Amino acid sequence: MLYETILTRKDADRYRAAGWWPDRLLNDALTVAVARYPGRTALVDARGRMSYATLQLQVDQCALGLLKLGVRKGDVVTAQLPNWNEFVVLTLALERFGAVINPVAPIFRQHELRVMLRLAGSVAAVIPASFRGWDFAAMYAELKADAPELKYLVVIDGDADATDDGILSWSELLARGAGPSADREALARLRPGPDDITSLLFTSGTTGEPKGVMHTANTLGAILEATIERLQLTDGDVFHMASTVGHMTGYEMGVRLPLYLGARAVYQDIWDAEEFVRLIQAERVTYTLGATPFLADTLRAPTLAQRDIRSLRNFVCGGAPIPRTLAREAVTHMSCEFVPCWGMTEVGPVTMTRPDDPIERVVTTDGWVYPQMELTVRDSNGIVCPPDQEGDLYTRGAFLFAGYVQGREFTQQFFTPDGWFATGDRGVMDAAGYVRITGRSKDIIIRGGENVPVKEIEDMLLQHPNIRSVALVGVPDARLGEVGCACIIPEPGETLTLPEMRAFLAAQQVTRQFWPERIQVMDAFPTTPSGKVQKFQLRQMLACETPEALSVFASRLIAQ
């Protein structure tokens, strides 16, 4: 497959000269780790443990097995897997001969996957036989009819054997690659370059339109080098990841980061706060990264006070705006360092707080921009905003992706003529360069010509004792253009009416024009794999004309 990249030679030379692009493959890190401590535990998942020596052996077998199957350099292989050790093996194996991994979260079903497989042109998919009661093998048998390039299916924990239909088990794939040493020498000659496309990740879909984000070993390596420096991480750290490896967060920070250091990775395939605090104690976890709901759940874990979690040094939180009340609670009740960050699939983390930042910075901002990146805030006319004025966020720098798989013309529409990437997020930057994310550009509510401060109203409502979670969205209004609707998830056993909510905002002296005119109580919100609320789905739900239709739509979203 031919990839259209937006990365220029001028930028590449500048990033290399600055030392930001490491020119290092993930397999280079594996080689170093195996040489230093082959018996060290590399991976821990719910099904077992794996040493670095075993990991390297399985990577070789997997790479040779894929080559014998017919996968070639530049081919895309979709990996719709839980947080299992096999995903790590596959990531390294594909890089060995220049194939491209396409991580996909396990939650996606036929509707989304048809689009992804078509855009990726995937020649193979690696899947579980089943996970959380879903038959993935049956789903992909159906999908193959709409994906003519999808020739091979590799099934984990299933009893599939090689057939004429191109379906085989994971164990059979590894057995095919258990060849002589000469094969491994041939494999070494297929080594890709650090500027070749190595990963294809689809955006989370907060707008409903997936985009195929392409990264190289250098764009991803630049993110890792900067994160290691910012947080002073070492090969003695133990990394925990419960966010799906099918998303940028889990893939980059849960798979690539610990491998890059030669450290241990500990995975959860199903998020559970109680299991997380148990793992901290059992594995001496030092680092985790998760979306805002993970932090909230951890703070409410019943055995949190009884567990020895003193090993946990960094709780990095990103993926969705962090309510200030939750940030303050985290700083107060957890002994580890709470580290807010902001980023996206196209660039990884762009901002992150620093270890020596004062507490007030930690609880009121999403961090300070990395020196390898630039960030600017612009108004609707493209003019740079002064400090502390809200606007649209644009970024560029060494972490920037190589382009969308949809092609150069499609990609360029998201860039300014001078090379700034339009993130689609809104925020405020102070004079010192600290950023506070205020929401998505498409989530702005304009009520009677006034911009409603969505994030601030959500944060205020979260202080109400009956509200567990809230999402404020705009709904059409004949007179005002649109008004706000507060979608809320109440605390267990509690409820909230519109008059009660408005009385609360009045008591907090919130401007009346910013009060929501509607309220919708829900059991759960539709979210992306990274934990972002899909507000476009909420807007579609609220457009239902009758209570019955609204109820059916809400049930379908939650079931997804």
N, C-alpha and C positions, 0 to 999 in steps of 0.2 A: 504494500500500500504506500502511496506517495503522500507525504504530509507537507502542507503549506505552513511554514513557520514565519512568525513576525519578528523573530529575533534577528538583529542585524549584526554584521561583523564588527561595526564600530562599538556597539554596546558590549558584545562579547569580549573584545579586546580591553575595554575599560574595566569590566568586572573581573577579568583575570589579573589585570595590572594591580587592581586594588586588593587582590587576594580573596575576593568574595566568591568566585567560582572555583571549587576545589579540584576539578578534573579528576574526580574519584568515583568509581563505581561502587555500588553496595557490595558486590562480590569481593572487591579489594578489602573492605572492612572485614568480611567473613574470613578471608585468608589470614589476615593479621590475628583475628581472635582465635582461630584454630591453632595457629603457630604458638600463641602465648599460653593458652589454657584450653586445650581440647576437651577436657572433662568438665569444664564449667557448664552449669545449666544455662541454656540460651533461651528456652521457651517453656512456659507453663500454661496449659489450658485446662478446661474442665475434664479432659479425657486423658491427660498424661503430661510427661515432662520430656525434654529433649536436650541433649548436650550439644555443644558446638561441633564436635567431631561427627556426631550422628546427623546433625543438620547438614553439614557439608556433603556427607555421603548421600543423603536423600536428594539434595539439590542436584548433584551430578546425575543421579539416576533419573530424576524427573526431567532434567534438560534433555538427556539422551532419549528418554522415552518419548518426549514430545517431538523431537526431531524424527525419530523412526515412525511416529504416527503421521507425520507430514506437515507439522507446523514449521514455518520458516521465518527468517529475519524479516522484521517489519509487520508480520502478521499480528492481529489482535486476538487475545484470548480473554474472554470474559470470566471473571471469578466471582460468582455469587455465593459467597461462603460466610458462615458465622465466624466469630473470632476464634479460629482454630489454628493449630500449628501448621496444618497443610497450606494455609494461605501464605505463610511466610516462606515455606519451601517453594511454592509456585512463583512467588515474586522474584526470588533469587534465580530460579531456574530459567525463567523467561529472559531475564537480563543477560544470562550467560551467552545467549546466541542472538540477542538483539530483537527479540519479539516484544510485544507491547502488552502489558497487563491492563485490563479494564475492570477495576474493582466495582462491584455493584452490591448495594445493601440487600440483605435477605428479605426485607419487607416488600420489595417491588414485585409486582405481578404482571400478567400478560400485557395489559394495556401500556404500561410504561416500558416494559422490556422489548416490545416490538419496535418501538422508536429507537431505543438504545442499541439494539443489535443491528438495526439497519444503518444507523449513523456510524457505528464502530466498524461495521463489516467483519464482525467476529467470525473466525474460522473454527473456533473451539470454545467450549464452556466447561468450567470445572464447578461442580455443584454438590451439595449434600443429597443423599437419597431422600432424606426428609429432615425437617427441622421445625420444631414447635408445631408439629401436627400437619405440616404442609408437604405435599408430595412434589418435590422439585423435579424429579425425573419425569413424571407425567406431564408437568407443565412445559418442560423443554421439548418433550416429544411433540407437543402441540405447536410450540413456537417454531420448530424447525421447518414447518410448512410455509412460514412467512419469512424465513431467514435463509435464503438459498445458499449463502456463503458459509453457514454454520454446518460444518461437516462432522465434527467430533464432539462427543460428550464424555466427560470423565466424571464418574460418580463416586463420592466418598461415603464409606460405611454402607454401601449397597452390595448386592451379590451379582452385579452385572459382569459379564464376560465379554470379550471382544466379539463383535458381530459384524455382519455386512453393513449394518446401519451406523457404524462408527461409534458405538457405545462401549465403554469399558470401565472397569473399576479403577480406583486409585492404586490399589495394590498391583493390579495388572500393569498399569502405566509404569510404576517403579520397577517391576520385574523386567519389562522390556528394556529399561535403561541400565540394567546390571550387566553391562558389557565389559570387554577387556580394556586395559589401560590405554591402548591405542585410540580408542574412541574418545577418551577424555582428552587426549592430546589434540585430536581433531577439533573437539569442542572449544579448546582454548584459542584456536585460530579464528573462531567466529566472534571474538570479543567485539562489542559495539563501541562507539566513541561516546564520550560524556555529553556531547551535544545532540545525540540521536534521541528521538522520542522514545521514552521508556514507559510512560504511564498515560492512560486516558481515563479521566474521572468525570462523571457527569455531575453537573451542578445539582444542588439539593431540590430545586424546583419550587422556591417560594412564590414564583410568578406563574408556575405551571408549564414553563417552557424549558426543557432540559437542554443544556449546552455541553458539548464534549470538550473538556479542558485537557490540553496536552502539556505534559511536563517532560523535561530531560533530567538526566542525572545531575547536571549542574544547577538547574533552577531549584530542584529539590535539595541538593547538597548545600546550596547557599543558605536555605532556610535552616537546615540542621546545624551548620557551623555557627550561625548567628544565635540560635536558641541555646546551644551548648555554652557559648560564651556568656550570654545574658544571665543564665541561671547557674553557671559554674558546675555543669554536669560532668560526671566521670564514668569510667567503666565499672566503678563500684556501686553505681546507682541501680535500683530495681524499679522498673517502669511498669505501671499498671494501665490497662486500657479496657474500658467497657464500651466506649463509643465504637460503632461498627467500623471494621477495617474496610468496608465498602465505601467509606467516605473519606475525604481528605484528612480529617482530624485523626481518625483511627489508623489510616494508612501511613501518613507521614510521621505522626508522633507516637504511634503504638507499634508500628512495624519497622519503619526505616530508622527512627532515632535510636532505639536500643541496639539494633544491629550495627549502626554506624559507630557506636562506642564500644561494641563488644560486651554489652551489659546483658542483664536478664530482663525478659519481658513476661509479664503475667497478664493473662487475658480472662475476661468474663464474656461468655457468649450471650448471656441474658443478664441485664442489669438488675441488681438487687443490692440495696444499700447495706443490708445486714451481711451479705456475703462479701461485700467490699471491705468493710471494717475487719471481718475475719481474715481476709487475705492480707491486709496491711500487717496484722500481727503475725500471721503464719509465715509470710514471705519476706517480711521486713521491707515492705514497699516504701520507696522514698519519693516517688513522683507519680502524679496522675494528672490527666487532662480530661475534662468533661464539660458538657453543656450545663447551663444554669440549673435545669431540673436535677441533675446529678448532685450538685452541691446542696440544693434544698433537701433532697432525700437523705443525704449523708448526715446533715445536721439534725435530722429527725429519726435517725436509726436508733431503735430501742436500746441496743447494747453499746452505743458509742462511748458512753462514760465508763463502761466496764472493760473495754478493750485497750490493750497497750498499742497505741498508734503513734508513739513518739518517733518512730522511724520516718514517718511521712514528713518530708521537708517542703515539698511544693505541691499545692493544689492549683493547677492552672485552669482557669475557667473562661470559656469562650463559646462561640457558636450562636449566641443570642444575647441581646442586651441584658445586663445584670442589674436587677433592682438594687437601689442603694441600701434599702433596709436589709436585704439578704447579704450584701457585701459586709455591712457592719456586723451582722450576726456571725458571719464566718470568721471575721477577724477576732471577735470577742470569744467565741466558743471553741476554736480549733487552734492547737498549738503550732501547726505548720504555717508556712508562709502562703497566704492567699494571693494568687497572681492573675489578675484580669488580663485578657488579651482580646484583640480583634483581628479578624482576617477573613479569608474566603478561599474557595477552591482554586481560584486563579492565581493567588499570590501567597497562600499560606498566611501565617501571622504577620501583620504589618506593624501592629503596636503591642506592647507588653510592658507592664510595670517592671521596675528594677528592684533588686533586693534591698537597696538602701533608700527607697522611696518612703516618705512619711506616710503614716496611716491615712491621712486625709486624701492623699493622692490615690491610694489603693482603693478606698471605698467610694470615691466620687468620679474616677476616670477609668478608661479602658487602656491606659498605658501611654507610653512614649514611643514614637516611631523609631524603628530600627535604623541605624546609620546606613545600612545597605539599601534602604528604601527612601523614597520621597513621598510626602503626603501633602495635599492642598485641599482647602475648602473653598468652594465657589458658589456664587449665587446663581439664580436662574438665567442670568445673562452671560455666565461664564467668567465673571469678574471675581478675583480672589477676595474672600471675605476678611475683614479685620478680625483680630483675636476675639473669641467669645461670641461670635455671630454664627448661627446655624446655617449650614449649606450642604451642598452635595460633595461627597468625598471622591477625590481622584488620586491615583497613585502610580508610581513607576519605579523601576529599580531591578536589582539582581534576582529577586524572587519571582519576577513576572513570568507567567506562563508563556509557552511557545505559540499559542493560538488555539482557536476552537477547531475541532475536527470538521466542522461545516465549511471551512475554507477561509482564505485570506479576506475575500470580500465581505463575508459574514462577520469576521472578527473585527475588521476595521471600523464598523459602525459603533463599536464600543470604545473607540479611542478618539482623542482630540487630534488635530493635525500635528501638534508638537509632541505627541507620544504619551499623553496621560491617559490612563485607563479609568473609565467611569465605573466606579464600584457598584453604583445603585444604592449605596447607603448614604445616610445623612448623619452629620455630626457637628460638633463644636470643638475647635482647637484653641487652647489658651496660649498666652504669649510664650510660655516655656515649652510648647510643643506637645503637651498632653492632650489626649483626645477623649471625648465622651460621645459614644454612639447614641443617636436619638431615634433611629428607626430607618426604614427603607424609604427611598424616594417615592415609590409607588404607594406607600402607606400613608402619605400625607392626607389629612382631612381638612378641606377648605370649606368652612361653614360661613356662609354669607360673606365671602371675601376675606375671612380671617383664617389664618393657619392655626389649627389646633395643635398644641404641643403634646403629641400622642404619648411619647415616652414618659413625660412628666406626669400626665394624668394617670397612666398605668401605675407608675411608682406610688402615686398618692393613694390610689385605690387599694394597692397591696397592703397598706397600713391598716385597712379595715379588718377587724378581728374575724369577720365571717368569710373573708375572701382568701382562697388559697392561690389562685392564679387568675390572671385577667389579660384579655387582648382587646384593644380598642380598634374598631374598624369603621370606615365610613359607609353609609348607606344613602341612596338617593333621596332627595327631598325636593318637592315641587317648588317651595318658596326659597329655601336657603341653598339649593344646589346639592348639598349633602349634610348629614348630621352624624354624630357619633353614636355607635352602639357598643356598649360594654358587654363583651362575652366573658362570663365569669365561671370559674369552677369554685364552688363554695367549700369551706372546711366541712369535714364529715358531720352530718347532723344539723348543719346550718343552712340558712337560705338568705336571700336579700331581695328586696323589692326596689323598684325604680325610685319611689319617694324616699326610701331609707338611704339609698346611695346618694341622691342629690342633697339630702340633708347633711350627710357626712361631708360632702365636698363644700357645702356652704359653711360648715363649721371650720373647715380648713382654709377658708377665705380664698377658694379657687374662683377665678373669674367665671361668672355665670355662663358666658358664651361658650366656654370650654366644657361645660357639663354634658355628658352623654344624654341624648333624648330617648334612647332605648336601652333595654337590658335583656340579655339572653343567658339564662342559666344552663350550663352544660356539664356533662360528666367528664369529658376529655376534649382536648383540642387536636385537630389534625396537625402533625408535625413532620418535618424532614428528619432524615436519619441523624442529623447533627443537633436536633432539638429545637430548631426554629419553628415557630408557629406559622402554618401556611395560611396567611390571612386572605389570600385569594379564594381559598376554599370556604372560609368563613363568610366572605362577601357573597359567594354563590349560594350558600346555605340561607343567608338572611334575605336573599332575593325571592325565596319561595313565597308564594302568594297566600297559602293557607297554613294554619298550625299543623295540620296533618302532613302536608308536603314537607314542611320544615323538619318535623320529627323524623320522617323517613330519610331525608337527606343527611341529618345529623347522625343517625344510626349507621348509615353507610360509611360516612367519613371515619367514625370511631372504629368500625369493624376493619377498615383498611390498616 
